[in-house]
């Protein structure tokens, strides 16, 4: 009888400790949500996921993102717009280079007049 009380007491003590740990984890989770950490981490990870060219060192990418200050949705949108604009300009320049190369080739293949 006495040993069953000890066993029961140990079980109850273990459950109380487990409940305390769960409560601390839940309080910490709420703290992270309330302070915006969860949203910031989610935005950062989504940004990394959406990167067309993944960085070699993901941890370094995360560090740099946090060192740059708060992640603002406006900044992300502006940077994506700038990237799209520059990509478009690059494509135009590449097409112009191809046109000029064709003209140069055509001019090079014409017989030259040496009068």
C-alpha positions in Angstrom: 0.0 0.0 0.0 2.8 2.4 0.9 4.7 1.8 -2.3 1.6 2.4 -4.4 1.2 5.8 -2.7 4.8 6.6 -3.7 4.2 5.5 -7.3 1.0 7.6 -7.5 2.8 10.5 -5.9 5.6 10.3 -8.5 3.1 10.0 -11.4 1.3 13.1 -10.1 4.6 15.0 -9.7 5.6 14.0 -13.2 2.3 15.2 -14.6 2.6 18.5 -12.8 6.1 19.1 -14.2 4.9 18.2 -17.7 1.9 20.6 -17.4 4.3 23.4 -16.2 6.6 22.8 -19.1 3.6 22.8 -21.5 2.3 26.0 -20.0 5.7 27.7 -20.3 5.9 26.6 -24.0 2.4 27.9 -24.7 3.2 31.2 -22.9 6.4 31.5 -25.0 4.5 30.8 -28.2 2.0 33.5 -27.4 4.8 35.9 -26.6 6.4 35.3 -29.9 3.1 35.7 -31.8 2.2 38.9 -29.9 5.6 40.5 -30.4 5.5 39.8 -34.2 8.4 37.3 -34.3 6.2 34.5 -35.8 5.0 36.8 -38.6 8.5 38.1 -39.3 9.9 34.6 -39.4 7.1 33.5 -41.7 7.6 36.4 -44.1 11.4 35.7 -44.1 10.9 32.0 -44.8 8.3 32.7 -47.5 10.7 35.2 -49.1 13.4 32.6 -49.1 11.0 30.0 -50.5 10.1 32.4 -53.3 13.7 33.2 -54.3 14.2 32.0 -57.8 17.9 31.4 -57.1 18.3 29.9 -53.7 21.3 31.2 -51.7 24.1 28.7 -51.0 24.0 29.5 -47.3 20.4 29.8 -46.1 21.5 30.6 -42.6 23.6 33.5 -43.8 20.6 34.7 -45.9 18.4 34.7 -42.7 21.1 36.6 -40.7 21.4 39.2 -43.4 17.6 39.7 -43.6 17.4 40.3 -39.9 20.4 42.6 -39.8 18.7 44.8 -42.4 16.1 45.8 -39.9 12.4 45.0 -40.0 11.1 43.3 -43.1 8.5 45.6 -44.6 6.1 44.3 -47.2 6.4 47.5 -49.1 10.2 47.0 -49.4 9.7 43.5 -50.7 7.1 44.7 -53.3 9.4 47.5 -54.4 12.4 45.2 -54.8 10.4 42.7 -56.8 9.1 45.5 -59.0 12.7 46.7 -59.5 13.8 43.2 -60.3 11.1 42.8 -62.9 11.9 46.1 -64.5 15.6 45.3 -64.7 14.8 41.8 -66.1 12.7 43.4 -68.8 15.5 45.9 -69.6 18.0 43.1 -69.8 15.8 41.1 -72.1 15.4 44.2 -74.4 19.2 44.8 -74.4 19.9 41.1 -75.3 17.4 41.3 -78.2 19.1 44.6 -79.4 22.5 42.9 -79.2 21.2 40.0 -81.4 19.8 42.5 -83.9 23.1 44.4 -84.1 25.1 41.1 -84.4 22.9 40.1 -87.4 23.4 43.5 -89.1 27.1 43.2 -88.5 27.2 39.8 -89.9 25.2 40.9 -93.0 27.5 43.8 -93.5 30.6 41.6 -93.1 29.4 39.2 -95.8 28.8 41.9 -98.4 31.6 42.4 -100.9 33.5 45.6 -100.3 34.0 48.2 -102.9 37.6 49.4 -103.2 37.3 52.2 -105.8 
